Amino acid sequence: MIEARRTHEYRREPQGVGEMKSRFCVPAEGPYLLAHSAGCQPVGLEARLVDDYVRPWREHPARIWDAWLGSIAEFREAVAALLGGKADDWCPQPSISGAVSRFLSGITFPAGRDVVLVSAEAFPSVGFALAGLERLGLRFEVVRGAPDALESWARLDDRDVAAVVLTHVHSNSGRITPVAEVAARARANGVVSVVDIAQSAGILPLDVTAWPVDAVAGTSLKWLCGGAGGCFLWVSPERVMEVEPVERGWFSHLDPFEMDIEHFLFAPDARRFWGGTPVIAPYVSALEGLRVVREIGVETIREHNIRLQRGFLDALGRSGVAAPVPGERGGTLCLELGETVEAALVAAGVQCDRRGRILRLSFGIWNDDADIAIVAQAIARGMTT
């Protein structure tokens, strides 16, 4: 596998075709439409890993933690700059499901409130994490209605509901949950709210402080183009001191280097959700994706995404494909298309994926009009086969 990656070809478009596209390693096989799974690697990511992780470790191992923790501080600042809030409100996390579990495990809910709501369209890993909280007295309940419809969240008015975990953009439909409205309803009823922004961070302009929510969890893997493992948790500064997570470690401590096994004090900010000895490399990697996305601008990325969605659907013409209006869903077009269409896309070198009956196509900042033509023509061929 290592040798195969070393010999992998990458297509870099000339500056005239798109300076933004040239900042990513775009696979040469054909249109890459998998930002919802893993964003393309920024050109400078490998050098950053060497400069900020590998070389300092090799050359100055005795002082390596100073350098590594400096990168973590930079990561927290970069996430805050892109997604809102202060650096102190953000904590590195190994996964979104882990972040959700850590946050909810630390809350003592009022007697009689033990239900955690989650949409049936949420990513399954979140549901698995919620199921694990049953031993703490919580039970999760699946909401079957459309998550983008306010009426689907009527259970928030009931007195047995403790918390709700919202998915901002759903990975298999592209539906956008009206987070502000649903969270406001939750807060009015004394319900804790957590938001998963895995499929919206980096493609939809966000400011987490604009939502009346208690916590937000996300990842650098997808539209933020930072690789796996660089996840993060934002906790409202109004809530953070009330939450004492079950899982904790020396980096959750007010003073990690106090080293008194019988004395533990939580950090007064989001670091209390950190845990034991942290991994470093995923956050160094994520920094490069965060830098590039911020320099390009999420608004620019979204405008480009909508333009390509619109151009793609126009190119399909009267093909009979049921599709949402561009801009009303997230960055991914989720289309119900058959296996012959999928085969035609694969034959044309298009890199996309399927979830059940749904083909998922994500137009990233590295895609262009030529990609639209290839994808639309392949689908047309597949539909006439």
C-alpha positions as CSV (number, residue, x, y, z in Angstrom):
1,M,0.0,0.0,0.0
2,I,2.8,2.4,0.8
3,E,4.5,1.9,-2.6
4,A,1.2,2.3,-4.4
5,R,0.6,5.7,-2.7
6,R,4.1,6.9,-3.6
7,T,3.6,6.2,-7.3
8,H,0.1,7.7,-7.4
9,E,-0.4,10.4,-10.0
10,Y,-2.0,13.7,-9.3
11,R,-3.5,16.1,-11.7
12,R,-2.7,19.8,-11.0
13,E,-4.6,22.3,-13.1
14,P,-2.6,25.3,-14.3
15,Q,-3.2,28.6,-12.5
16,G,-5.4,29.8,-15.4
17,V,-7.9,27.0,-14.9
18,G,-8.3,27.7,-11.2
19,E,-5.8,28.8,-8.6
20,M,-8.0,27.4,-5.9
21,K,-8.0,23.9,-7.5
22,S,-4.2,24.0,-7.7
23,R,-3.9,24.1,-4.0
24,F,-5.1,20.5,-3.7
25,C,-3.8,17.1,-4.8
26,V,-6.6,16.1,-7.1
27,P,-6.5,12.4,-8.1
28,A,-5.9,11.9,-11.9
29,E,-8.4,9.1,-12.4
30,G,-11.3,11.4,-13.0
31,P,-13.7,13.8,-11.2
32,Y,-13.3,13.4,-7.5
33,L,-16.7,13.9,-5.9
34,L,-16.1,12.5,-2.4
35,A,-15.7,15.5,-0.2
36,H,-18.5,14.1,2.0
37,S,-16.2,11.1,2.7
38,A,-12.6,12.6,2.6
39,G,-11.6,15.9,1.2
40,C,-8.7,16.2,-1.2
41,Q,-5.3,16.7,0.5
42,P,-3.9,20.2,0.4
43,V,-0.6,20.5,-1.4
44,G,1.2,21.8,1.6
45,L,-0.1,19.2,4.1
46,E,2.9,16.8,3.8
47,A,5.4,19.5,4.3
48,R,3.5,20.8,7.4
49,L,3.6,17.3,8.9
50,V,7.3,17.1,8.4
51,D,8.0,20.6,9.6
52,D,5.7,20.7,12.7
53,Y,5.6,17.0,13.8
54,V,8.3,14.8,12.3
55,R,11.4,17.1,12.2
56,P,11.0,18.6,15.7
57,W,10.6,15.1,17.1
58,R,13.7,13.9,15.4
59,E,15.9,16.9,16.1
60,H,14.7,18.0,19.6
61,P,13.0,15.1,21.3
62,A,13.7,16.4,24.8
63,R,11.6,19.5,24.1
64,I,9.1,17.9,21.7
65,W,6.1,18.5,23.9
66,D,6.6,22.3,23.8
67,A,6.4,22.1,20.0
68,W,3.5,19.6,19.8
69,L,1.4,21.4,22.3
70,G,2.1,24.6,20.4
71,S,0.5,23.0,17.4
72,I,-2.5,22.0,19.5
73,A,-3.0,25.6,20.6
74,E,-2.7,26.7,17.0
75,F,-5.3,24.1,16.0
76,R,-7.8,25.4,18.6
77,E,-7.2,29.0,17.4
78,A,-7.7,28.0,13.8
79,V,-11.0,26.2,14.5
80,A,-12.3,29.2,16.4
81,A,-11.3,31.6,13.6
82,L,-13.2,29.5,11.1
83,L,-16.2,28.3,13.1
84,G,-16.7,30.9,15.8
85,G,-16.2,31.2,19.5
86,K,-12.9,31.5,21.4
87,A,-10.0,29.0,21.3
88,D,-10.7,28.2,25.0
89,D,-14.2,27.0,24.0
90,W,-12.7,24.3,21.6
91,C,-11.2,21.0,22.5
92,P,-9.5,18.4,20.2
93,Q,-11.3,15.1,20.0
94,P,-10.6,11.8,18.4
95,S,-14.1,11.4,16.9
96,I,-17.5,13.0,16.8
97,S,-19.2,10.2,18.5
98,G,-16.6,10.2,21.3
99,A,-17.1,14.0,21.7
100,V,-20.9,13.6,22.0
101,S,-20.5,10.8,24.5
102,R,-18.0,12.7,26.6
103,F,-20.2,15.8,26.7
104,L,-23.5,14.1,27.6
105,S,-21.8,11.8,30.1
106,G,-20.8,14.8,32.2
107,I,-24.3,16.2,32.8
108,T,-26.6,15.3,35.7
109,F,-30.1,15.6,34.2
110,P,-33.1,16.3,36.4
111,A,-35.1,13.4,37.7
112,G,-37.5,12.1,35.0
113,R,-35.5,13.4,32.1
114,D,-33.7,10.5,30.5
115,V,-34.5,10.5,26.8
116,V,-32.0,11.7,24.2
117,L,-33.5,12.4,20.7
118,V,-31.6,11.8,17.5
119,S,-32.8,11.7,13.8
120,A,-33.1,8.4,12.0
121,E,-30.9,10.0,9.3
122,A,-28.1,10.8,11.7
123,F,-24.7,9.0,11.2
124,P,-25.1,5.6,12.9
125,S,-21.9,6.1,15.0
126,V,-23.6,8.8,16.9
127,G,-26.5,6.5,17.8
128,F,-24.1,3.8,18.9
129,A,-22.5,6.3,21.2
130,L,-25.8,7.3,22.7
131,A,-26.7,3.6,23.2
132,G,-23.6,3.4,25.3
133,L,-25.0,6.0,27.7
134,E,-27.8,3.7,28.7
135,R,-25.7,2.4,31.6
136,L,-25.7,6.0,32.9
137,G,-29.5,6.0,32.9
138,L,-30.1,7.6,29.5
139,R,-32.0,6.1,26.6
140,F,-31.9,7.3,23.0
141,E,-35.0,7.6,20.9
142,V,-35.0,7.8,17.1
143,V,-37.0,10.6,15.5
144,R,-38.5,9.2,12.3
145,G,-39.8,12.4,10.7
146,A,-37.9,14.6,8.2
147,P,-35.1,16.3,10.2
148,D,-35.5,19.5,8.2
149,A,-39.2,19.8,9.3
150,L,-39.8,21.6,12.6
151,E,-42.8,19.5,13.3
152,S,-40.6,16.4,13.4
153,W,-39.2,17.6,16.7
154,A,-42.4,17.9,18.7
155,R,-41.1,15.5,21.3
156,L,-38.9,18.4,22.6
157,D,-42.0,19.7,24.3
158,D,-42.2,16.5,26.5
159,R,-40.9,16.5,30.1
160,D,-39.0,13.2,29.8
161,V,-36.6,14.6,27.1
162,A,-33.1,15.3,28.5
163,A,-31.2,16.1,25.3
164,V,-31.2,16.2,21.5
165,V,-28.4,15.5,19.1
166,L,-28.9,17.3,15.9
167,T,-27.1,16.7,12.6
168,H,-26.7,20.0,10.7
169,V,-26.4,18.4,7.3
170,H,-27.4,14.7,6.8
171,S,-24.9,12.6,4.9
172,N,-27.3,10.4,3.0
173,S,-29.9,13.0,2.0
174,G,-28.3,16.4,2.2
175,R,-31.1,17.7,4.3
176,I,-30.3,20.7,6.5
177,T,-31.7,20.8,10.0
178,P,-32.9,24.2,11.0
179,V,-30.6,24.2,14.0
180,A,-31.4,27.6,15.3
181,E,-35.1,27.0,15.4
182,V,-34.9,23.4,16.8
183,A,-32.3,24.4,19.4
184,A,-34.4,27.4,20.5
185,R,-37.3,25.0,21.1
186,A,-35.1,22.7,23.0
187,R,-33.7,25.4,25.2
188,A,-37.2,26.8,26.0
189,N,-38.1,23.3,27.3
190,G,-34.9,22.8,29.3
191,V,-33.5,20.3,26.8
192,V,-29.7,20.2,26.2
193,S,-28.7,20.4,22.5
194,V,-25.6,19.1,20.7
195,V,-24.9,19.5,17.0
196,D,-22.9,17.4,14.6
197,I,-21.4,19.6,11.9
198,A,-19.4,16.9,10.1
199,Q,-21.1,17.5,6.7
200,S,-21.4,21.3,7.0
201,A,-18.0,22.6,8.4
202,G,-16.1,23.9,5.5
203,I,-19.0,24.0,3.0
204,L,-21.6,26.0,4.8
205,P,-20.7,29.3,6.5
206,L,-20.9,28.8,10.2
207,D,-20.7,30.6,13.5
208,V,-21.5,28.2,16.3
209,T,-22.1,31.1,18.7
210,A,-25.1,32.2,16.6
211,W,-27.0,29.0,17.6
212,P,-28.6,28.6,21.0
213,V,-26.9,25.3,21.5
214,D,-24.8,23.7,24.3
215,A,-22.2,21.9,22.3
216,V,-21.0,21.3,18.7
217,A,-18.8,18.5,17.4
218,G,-17.1,18.2,14.0
219,T,-14.3,16.8,12.0
220,S,-11.5,17.9,9.7
221,L,-11.8,14.9,7.5
222,K,-14.4,16.0,5.0
223,W,-14.9,19.5,3.6
224,L,-12.1,20.8,5.8
225,C,-9.6,18.6,4.0
226,G,-7.5,17.8,7.1
227,G,-7.5,14.0,7.2
228,A,-8.8,11.6,9.8
229,G,-8.6,12.1,13.5
230,G,-8.6,15.9,13.7
231,C,-12.0,16.2,15.4
232,F,-13.1,18.9,17.7
233,L,-15.7,19.8,20.3
234,W,-17.1,23.3,21.1
235,V,-18.8,23.8,24.5
236,S,-20.8,26.9,25.3
237,P,-18.9,29.0,27.8
238,E,-22.2,29.3,29.7
239,R,-22.4,25.6,30.1
240,V,-18.8,24.3,30.4
241,M,-18.3,24.6,34.1
242,E,-21.4,22.6,34.8
243,V,-20.3,19.5,32.8
244,E,-17.9,17.0,34.3
245,P,-17.2,14.2,31.8
246,V,-16.9,10.6,33.0
247,E,-13.9,10.0,30.8
248,R,-11.0,12.2,31.9
249,G,-7.3,12.2,32.1
250,W,-4.3,14.4,32.9
251,F,-4.9,16.7,30.0
252,S,-8.4,17.4,31.4
253,H,-6.7,18.7,34.5
254,L,-6.4,22.4,35.5
255,D,-2.7,21.8,35.8
256,P,-1.7,18.6,33.8
257,F,1.8,18.6,35.3
258,E,0.8,18.8,39.0
259,M,1.2,15.0,39.2
260,D,-0.8,14.4,42.4
261,I,-2.8,11.2,41.9
262,E,-5.2,12.1,44.7
263,H,-5.9,15.6,43.5
264,F,-7.9,16.4,40.4
265,L,-9.4,19.7,39.3
266,F,-11.1,20.1,35.9
267,A,-9.7,22.6,33.5
268,P,-12.0,25.7,33.5
269,D,-12.6,25.5,29.8
270,A,-13.2,23.0,27.0
271,R,-9.9,21.3,27.8
272,R,-11.8,19.3,30.5
273,F,-13.0,17.1,27.6
274,W,-9.6,16.3,26.4
275,G,-8.7,13.2,28.4
276,G,-5.3,11.4,28.6
277,T,-2.1,11.8,26.6
278,P,-3.2,13.3,23.3
279,V,-2.4,12.3,19.8
280,I,-0.8,15.2,17.8
281,A,-0.3,14.3,14.2
282,P,-4.0,14.5,13.1
283,Y,-4.2,18.1,14.4
284,V,-1.0,19.2,12.6
285,S,-2.5,17.7,9.5
286,A,-5.8,19.4,10.1
287,L,-4.1,22.7,10.5
288,E,-3.2,22.8,6.8
289,G,-6.7,22.1,5.7
290,L,-8.1,24.7,8.0
291,R,-5.6,27.2,6.7
292,V,-6.4,26.6,3.0
293,V,-10.2,26.6,3.6
294,R,-10.1,29.8,5.5
295,E,-7.8,31.5,2.9
296,I,-10.2,30.5,0.1
297,G,-13.2,31.4,2.2
298,V,-16.2,29.1,3.0
299,E,-18.5,31.5,1.3
300,T,-16.5,31.2,-1.9
301,I,-16.4,27.4,-1.6
302,R,-20.2,27.3,-1.1
303,E,-20.9,29.6,-4.0
304,H,-18.7,27.4,-6.2
305,N,-20.5,24.3,-5.0
306,I,-24.0,25.7,-5.7
307,R,-22.9,26.9,-9.2
308,L,-21.6,23.5,-10.1
309,Q,-24.7,21.8,-8.7
310,R,-26.9,24.1,-10.8
311,G,-24.7,23.5,-13.9
312,F,-24.7,19.8,-13.4
313,L,-28.5,19.6,-13.1
314,D,-28.9,21.9,-16.1
315,A,-26.6,19.6,-18.1
316,L,-28.8,16.6,-17.1
317,G,-31.8,18.4,-18.6
318,R,-35.0,16.5,-18.8
319,S,-33.5,13.2,-17.7
320,G,-36.2,12.5,-15.1
321,V,-33.7,12.6,-12.2
322,A,-35.4,13.9,-9.0
323,A,-33.1,16.4,-7.4
324,P,-33.3,19.2,-4.8
325,V,-33.0,22.9,-5.7
326,P,-29.3,23.9,-5.5
327,G,-28.7,25.7,-2.2
328,E,-31.5,24.1,-0.3
329,R,-29.4,21.1,0.8
330,G,-25.8,20.6,1.9
331,G,-22.8,20.3,-0.4
332,T,-23.7,16.8,-1.5
333,L,-26.2,15.9,-4.2
334,C,-28.0,12.7,-3.0
335,L,-29.7,11.1,-6.0
336,E,-31.7,7.9,-6.4
337,L,-29.9,6.4,-9.4
338,G,-29.6,2.7,-10.4
339,E,-26.6,0.4,-10.7
340,T,-26.3,1.0,-14.5
341,V,-25.7,4.7,-13.8
342,E,-23.2,3.9,-11.2
343,A,-21.4,1.5,-13.6
344,A,-21.3,4.3,-16.2
345,L,-19.8,6.7,-13.7
346,V,-17.2,4.2,-12.7
347,A,-16.3,3.6,-16.4
348,A,-15.9,7.3,-16.8
349,G,-13.5,7.5,-13.9
350,V,-15.9,9.4,-11.7
351,Q,-15.2,8.9,-8.0
352,C,-18.4,8.9,-6.0
353,D,-20.1,6.4,-3.6
354,R,-23.5,4.8,-2.8
355,R,-25.5,4.5,0.3
356,G,-28.3,2.0,-0.4
357,R,-30.3,3.4,-3.3
358,I,-28.6,6.8,-3.1
359,L,-25.6,7.9,-5.1
360,R,-23.7,10.8,-3.4
361,L,-22.0,13.4,-5.5
362,S,-20.1,16.3,-3.9
363,F,-18.7,19.1,-6.0
364,G,-15.7,20.5,-4.2
365,I,-13.5,23.6,-4.8
366,W,-11.3,21.3,-6.9
367,N,-14.1,20.5,-9.4
368,D,-14.8,22.5,-12.5
369,D,-17.1,22.7,-15.5
370,A,-15.2,19.9,-17.3
371,D,-16.0,17.6,-14.4
372,I,-19.7,18.5,-14.7
373,A,-19.7,17.5,-18.3
374,I,-18.1,14.1,-17.6
375,V,-20.5,13.3,-14.8
376,A,-23.6,14.4,-16.6
377,Q,-22.7,12.5,-19.8
378,A,-21.9,9.4,-17.8
379,I,-25.3,9.5,-16.1
380,A,-27.1,10.1,-19.4
381,R,-25.4,7.0,-20.8
382,G,-26.2,5.0,-17.7
383,M,-29.9,5.9,-17.9
384,T,-30.2,4.8,-21.5
385,T,-28.5,1.5,-21.0
